[in-house]
Every structure is written in C-alpha cells, then in structure tokens.
Amino acid sequence: MHRKTAVAAIVTMLTLIIIIIFATNSMHLDTSTVAQSVFAQSQQKFTAKLTGKEEVPPTNTTATGIAQFVQSADGKVLNYKVSAMNINGVTEGNIQQGKAGEIGPTIVRLFKFNTPTLLLKNATLSEGNITSKGLRGPLSGSQISDLVKIIKDGNAYVNIHTIKNFDGEIRGQLSLSP
C-alpha cells in the first residue's frame, strides 16, 4: 500500500509540473502577443494621395502619386516613400504646412533633383527617413512629434514640383492611415 501512495504522489507532482509548464508557456505567448500589439499600435502611418486638383490653384495634369509615412516605435523618425505616375520634369518634393486649399511654407524637404526628371510612367521619387534635423521653416528646432501633431491636425500636405508647375504639379493632404 505504501508503494501505491508513493506512485500516486509522484504522478500528482508530475501532473502539477506539466500544468505549470503549460501555464508558463501560455503566459509567455500572451505576453509576446501583447508586446507585438502595443508595438504595432505605436507605429502610426500617414498617407497623402497626390493629384493636380488638390493644388492651389488646381493644375491640369494626368500625373498622380502617393506619399506614405510610418513613424518609428520610439516616435523619433518618420520613414517615407514617395511615388508618382505620368509626371515629367520633377524638380523637388516637400511636406508643407497648410490645410487643404491653403499654400504654406516648406517644413520638410523630401528630395531635390539637380537635373529635372524625364517623363516618369511609374517611379519611386524618393524614400528615406525624416528626423528632427530635417525639419525646417517654422518647425526648425522642433521634434518629430511636432510634425506628427501638425499632420494629425490636418495641417500638412505633400507637394511635388515640376519645371512646368514650379509651385506644384501634384499635391495631397497628409492624414492618418487606417
């Protein structure tokens, strides 16, 4: 009888150990899932769809484009990519401060070409990172969080300039992406 009691105690202890191992592994998976979810939420995304009708005044062009921005998890960097279609003679691209229908100052230079482009059917114009050092005009000396606030307030747009339309050929208001 003593042997049966010892075996029962060992089986009970092994069962408890197995339960603890499974519980610990489950907690670890839940923790990492929560961490991934928090990380994903901290990376805000912004987009601007670029067209001639958004320019002030509107331009008559078939050119279109898209500008996409993703804020780093620490909030100190905006990664970006600017693409355009059917555009000729591109000279530069900027983020400018202003609401839809307003013209405002440049607050970030995204790119500037020494030689204007030829006709681009579908091309990435520029991609890179914006840090606080890249802020200019009224945002000089500010932080990326200040730029993000302006974007969230609907007060920033992307503008692509060409030889034909020196003040801007295509433009789009930046907004938070879903």
C-alpha positions in Angstrom: 0.0 0.0 0.0 2.9 2.3 0.8 4.2 1.8 -2.8 0.8 2.8 -4.3 0.8 6.0 -2.3 4.3 6.9 -3.4 3.4 6.3 -7.1 0.2 8.4 -6.7 2.3 11.2 -5.1 4.8 11.1 -8.0 2.0 11.1 -10.6 0.4 14.1 -8.9 3.7 16.0 -8.7 4.4 15.3 -12.4 0.9 16.4 -13.3 1.4 19.7 -11.4 4.8 20.2 -13.1 3.2 19.7 -16.5 0.4 22.1 -15.7 2.9 24.7 -14.5 5.0 24.3 -17.7 1.9 24.7 -19.9 0.7 27.7 -17.9 4.1 29.4 -18.1 4.3 28.8 -21.8 0.8 30.2 -22.3 1.7 33.3 -20.2 4.8 33.8 -22.3 2.9 33.6 -25.6 0.3 36.0 -24.2 3.0 38.5 -23.1 4.7 38.4 -26.5 1.3 38.9 -28.3 0.5 41.9 -26.1 4.0 43.3 -26.8 3.6 42.9 -30.5 0.2 44.6 -30.3 1.5 47.5 -28.4 4.4 47.9 -30.8 2.1 47.8 -33.8 -0.1 50.5 -32.2 2.8 52.8 -31.6 3.8 52.8 -35.3 1.5 55.4 -36.8 1.0 55.6 -40.5 0.2 58.6 -42.7 -0.7 58.8 -46.4 -1.2 61.5 -49.0 -2.8 60.8 -52.4 -1.3 63.3 -54.8 -3.3 64.9 -57.7 -3.4 68.1 -59.7 -6.8 69.0 -58.5 -5.5 69.4 -54.9 -3.0 72.1 -56.0 -3.8 75.8 -55.3 -4.8 76.7 -57.9 -5.6 73.3 -59.4 -3.3 72.1 -62.2 -4.4 70.3 -65.4 -2.3 67.2 -65.3 -2.6 63.4 -65.6 0.1 63.0 -63.0 -0.8 61.2 -59.7 1.2 60.0 -56.8 1.2 58.7 -53.3 3.3 59.5 -50.3 3.5 57.1 -47.4 5.0 57.7 -43.9 5.5 55.4 -40.9 6.5 56.7 -37.5 9.1 54.6 -35.7 8.2 52.9 -32.5 10.2 55.4 -30.5 8.5 58.3 -32.3 11.7 59.9 -33.4 11.8 59.0 -37.0 9.3 59.1 -39.9 10.2 56.6 -42.7 8.8 57.6 -46.1 8.3 56.7 -49.7 7.0 59.0 -52.4 5.9 57.6 -55.8 4.4 59.2 -58.9 3.0 58.2 -62.2 2.8 60.1 -65.6 4.9 63.1 -64.4 7.6 65.0 -66.3 10.3 67.4 -65.2 10.2 66.7 -61.4 12.4 69.1 -59.5 11.6 68.6 -55.8 9.2 67.3 -53.2 8.3 68.7 -49.8 6.0 68.5 -46.9 4.4 71.9 -46.5 2.4 73.3 -43.7 -1.2 74.2 -44.5 -4.8 73.0 -44.6 -6.5 71.8 -47.8 -6.8 74.9 -50.2 -4.0 76.8 -48.4 -0.5 77.4 -49.5 2.1 77.1 -46.7 5.8 77.1 -46.0 8.1 74.0 -46.5 8.6 72.2 -43.3 10.5 69.1 -44.7 12.4 68.7 -47.9 11.8 65.2 -49.1 14.0 65.5 -52.2 15.5 67.9 -54.7 16.9 67.0 -58.1 19.7 69.0 -59.7 18.5 67.8 -63.1 14.7 67.6 -63.6 13.5 64.1 -64.4 12.3 62.9 -67.8 8.8 61.5 -68.1 8.2 59.0 -65.4 5.4 56.5 -66.0 5.6 54.9 -62.6 8.5 55.6 -60.3 9.6 55.9 -56.7 10.8 59.5 -56.5 12.4 59.2 -53.1 12.4 57.2 -49.9 14.2 57.7 -46.6 14.0 58.8 -43.1 13.0 62.1 -41.5 14.5 63.1 -38.1 14.2 66.3 -36.2 17.3 67.5 -38.0 15.4 67.5 -41.3 12.7 69.9 -40.0 12.8 73.4 -41.5 11.0 76.7 -41.7 8.5 77.1 -38.8 9.5 73.6 -37.5 13.2 74.2 -37.3 14.5 73.1 -33.9 11.3 71.1 -33.3 10.8 67.3 -32.8 9.1 64.7 -35.0 6.2 64.7 -32.5 5.6 68.3 -33.5 5.4 67.4 -37.2 3.1 64.4 -36.3 0.8 66.8 -34.4 0.6 69.1 -37.5 -0.2 66.1 -39.7 -2.9 64.8 -37.3 -4.5 68.3 -37.2 -4.9 68.2 -41.0 -2.4 71.0 -41.4 0.3 69.3 -43.6 0.5 68.3 -47.3 3.0 66.8 -49.7 3.8 68.8 -52.8 5.7 67.7 -55.9 7.1 70.5 -58.0 8.0 70.3 -61.7 9.5 72.6 -64.3 6.1 73.2 -65.9 4.4 73.8 -62.5 7.1 75.4 -60.4 4.7 76.0 -57.4 3.5 72.4 -57.5 2.0 69.9 -60.0 0.5 67.4 -57.7 -0.4 67.7 -54.0 -2.2 65.7 -51.3 -3.2 66.4 -47.7 -1.5 64.1 -45.2 -3.8 62.1 -43.0 -3.6 59.2 -40.5 -3.9 55.8 -42.4 -6.4 53.3 -41.2 
